[in-house]
Each structure stands twice: as structure tokens, then as C-alpha cells.
Amino acid sequence: QVQLVESGGGLVQPGGSLRLSCAASGSILSINYMGWYREAPGKQRELVASITSGGDTNYADFAKGRFTINEIKGTAFLQMNSLTPEDTAVYYCKAVVVAIVAGRGDYWGLGTQVTVSS
């Protein structure tokens, strides 16, 4: 069994910063990919940033220059700077892992709320 737990969301003012964390745990042999996604009110879930096991990163256009993803020992971090109200969303963590019993699979966290408002 694999679990992803997000944390770090909250309420910030425009221009502020937040750092999200996603901790992967369970019977994991390896992590091939970790990514952050978000769902804004009334909108579809979209990729924010991702990182592969090789360290390659990918960012949505809206995140470039503002957000940074990194992964350390099974925890993915998303540093978000210069936040705007359009960044308000539930942020979800996704991991592609190889588990001891289940094999390769995709897993999602339950999400953490980010609200950017004055």
C-alpha cells in the first residue's frame, strides 16, 4: 500500500509564498515520478509541476519563474512565490511508484487547499 500526504496549504495574500510538501510512504521500491496538480473552482485538474527520477522537471506556463519543484527522499516540495488569486485551488500530489506487492502504479494524495486572497 502506498500513501501520499500533502501539507503546507493555507491562506496567503497576493504576492505571498507557500511551500507545499508531499510525503510518500508505504511499500515503495522506487519512485519514478512526482508531480503537483491543481483544481481551481469550476475548472479541470491541471499539471503545475513535475519531476522525474532522473531529476528532469516540467512546469506549466503559469508556474514558470514562480514555482519550483524538488524531491528529497520520497517527499516532493513545491515552492510557490508571487502568488495571485488565480492560484487559488486544491493542490494534489501524484506519484508513479514501483511498490513491493502492487508493482507499478499511480497514486494521488487527497489534496491541500491553497487560497490567495486579500
Secondary structure as the mmCIF struct_conf table of DSSP 4:
data_model
#
loop_
_struct_conf.conf_type_id
_struct_conf.id
_struct_conf.beg_label_comp_id
_struct_conf.beg_label_asym_id
_struct_conf.beg_label_seq_id
_struct_conf.end_label_comp_id
_struct_conf.end_label_asym_id
_struct_conf.end_label_seq_id
STRN STRN1 VAL A 2 SER A 7
STRN STRN2 GLY A 10 VAL A 12
TURN_TY1_P TURN_TY1_P1 PRO A 14 GLY A 15
STRN STRN3 LEU A 18 GLY A 26
BEND BEND1 SER A 27 SER A 27
STRN STRN4 ILE A 28 GLU A 39
TURN_TY1_P TURN_TY1_P2 PRO A 41 GLY A 42
BEND BEND2 LYS A 43 LYS A 43
STRN STRN5 GLU A 46 THR A 52
TURN_TY1_P TURN_TY1_P3 SER A 53 GLY A 54
STRN STRN6 THR A 57 TYR A 59
TURN_TY1_P TURN_TY1_P4 ASP A 61 ARG A 66
STRN STRN7 PHE A 67 ILE A 72
TURN_TY1_P TURN_TY1_P5 LYS A 73 GLY A 74
STRN STRN8 THR A 75 MET A 80
BEND BEND3 SER A 82 SER A 82
HELX_RH_3T_P HELX_RH_3T_P1 PRO A 85 ASP A 87
STRN STRN9 ALA A 89 ALA A 99
TURN_TY1_P TURN_TY1_P6 ILE A 100 ALA A 102
STRN STRN10 GLY A 103 TRP A 108
STRN STRN11 THR A 112 VAL A 116
#
